[in-house]
Amino acid sequence: MKNILTISREYGSGGYEIGQMVADALAFQFYDKELIAQMAEKLLVSESFMRATEEKPVRRNIFRENFPMLSGRDNEDADFIFAQQGKFIMELAEKGNCVIAGRRADYYLRDNPNALHIFFYADTDFKVERICRMENCTAEEALTKMKDMDKRRKTSYEYVTGRKWADRHNYDRMICTSSLGLEKCVDEILFLFGSPARKG
C-alpha cells in the first residue's frame, strides 16, 4: 500500500495546495518549507544559507565533473546540501504517511515501492490567473515569476538528478490541474491511495 506522495509541479499549477489537501484528507504529514528548517537545524547552518544554496542556479557540466578541484566553493556547498537533503528525505520516507512537495523527492525515492510520484502542470492562463490572485501582482509580473521559478526548478532538478524535469517517465502520473480543477485532482489522488473521495 502506498503511504508516501511526492509532488513536483509547475509554478502556479496548484500542486502545493493539492498536496496540503491530500495530506489533510489522509492525515499525513506534509513537508515542504519545513524540510529547510529541519535540515538547517540538523546541519547547524542558517535557513537563509540553505535557501540560497537551494535556489542557486547551478548547472551540471563536463568540466566541473572532471576537474572538481577547479569548480569553486559554490558548487561544493550545493553538492553537500543536495546530498544531505536526499538522505534526510529518505529518512522521512522510512516513517511513511507523508506528502513531500518538491525538493527532488521523486528522484531520491525513485526506488521506494511505497512512494507515488505525481507531476502537476497547467495551462499558462490558468497559472497566471492564480499567481495574480494569490500574490496580488499583474499578469506580466506573474508570467515573469512563473518562468523564473520553473527555470530554477528545472535547473536544480536536472543538475542533481541527471534526469529531465517534467519528463513523464519520472512520474507515476502527470495531471493537468487546469483541466480537472484542484478539488477533482485531490479526489483522484485519494482514489489512488485507496481512500474515498471527500464529501461535499
Residue pairs with C-beta under 8 A, 6 or more apart in sequence:
1 114
1 194
2 114
2 115
2 116
2 192
2 193
2 194
3 28
3 96
3 97
3 98
3 114
3 193
4 93
4 96
4 97
4 98
4 99
4 100
4 109
4 112
4 114
4 115
4 116
5 19
5 22
5 23
5 28
5 98
5 99
5 100
5 115
5 116
5 118
5 189
5 193
6 99
6 100
6 105
6 106
6 109
6 115
6 116
6 117
6 118
7 15
7 16
7 18
7 19
7 99
7 100
7 101
7 102
7 105
7 118
7 120
8 15
8 102
8 106
8 117
8 118
8 119
8 120
8 157
8 165
8 166
8 171
9 15
9 16
9 101
9 102
9 119
9 120
9 121
10 120
10 121
10 122
10 127
10 146
10 150
10 166
11 127
11 131
11 145
11 146
11 149
11 150
11 153
12 122
12 126
12 127
12 128
12 130
12 131
12 142
12 146
13 120
13 121
13 122
13 126
13 127
13 130
13 177
13 178
14 120
14 122
14 130
14 177
14 182
14 185
15 101
15 118
15 120
15 177
16 32
16 101
17 182
18 120
18 177
18 182
18 185
18 186
18 189
19 30
19 32
19 99
19 101
20 30
20 99
21 182
21 186
22 28
22 99
22 186
22 189
22 190
22 193
23 29
23 30
23 98
23 99
24 30
25 186
25 190
25 195
25 198
26 97
26 99
26 190
26 193
26 195
27 97
28 97
28 98
28 99
29 92
29 95
29 97
29 98
29 99
30 98
30 99
30 101
31 92
31 98
31 99
31 100
31 101
32 100
32 101
32 102
32 103
35 85
35 88
35 89
35 100
35 103
36 47
36 50
36 51
36 54
37 47
38 88
39 50
39 81
39 84
39 85
39 88
40 46
40 47
40 49
40 50
42 84
42 88
43 50
43 81
43 84
50 81
53 77
53 78
53 81
54 81
54 156
55 152
55 156
56 74
56 78
57 151
57 152
57 155
57 156
58 74
58 75
58 78
58 155
58 156
58 159
59 155
59 159
60 158
60 159
60 162
63 70
63 71
64 70
64 71
64 75
78 159
82 104
82 160
85 103
85 104
85 108
86 104
86 107
86 108
89 100
89 103
89 105
89 108
89 109
90 108
90 109
90 112
92 98
92 100
93 100
93 108
93 109
93 112
93 114
93 115
96 114
100 109
102 153
104 156
104 157
104 160
104 161
105 115
106 115
106 117
106 119
106 170
106 171
107 157
107 160
107 161
107 163
107 170
109 115
109 117
110 117
110 170
116 172
116 173
116 189
116 192
116 193
117 170
117 171
117 172
117 173
118 171
118 172
118 173
118 174
118 175
118 189
119 166
119 168
119 170
119 171
119 173
119 174
119 175
120 175
120 176
120 177
120 185
121 166
121 174
121 175
121 176
121 177
122 176
122 177
122 178
123 176
123 178
124 143
124 146
125 178
126 177
126 178
127 142
127 146
127 178
128 139
128 142
128 143
128 146
131 137
131 142
131 145
131 146
132 138
132 139
132 142
135 142
135 145
137 145
153 165
154 165
154 166
157 163
157 165
158 164
158 165
163 170
164 170
168 174
173 192
175 185
175 188
177 185
180 188
186 198
187 197
187 198
190 196
190 197
190 198
191 197
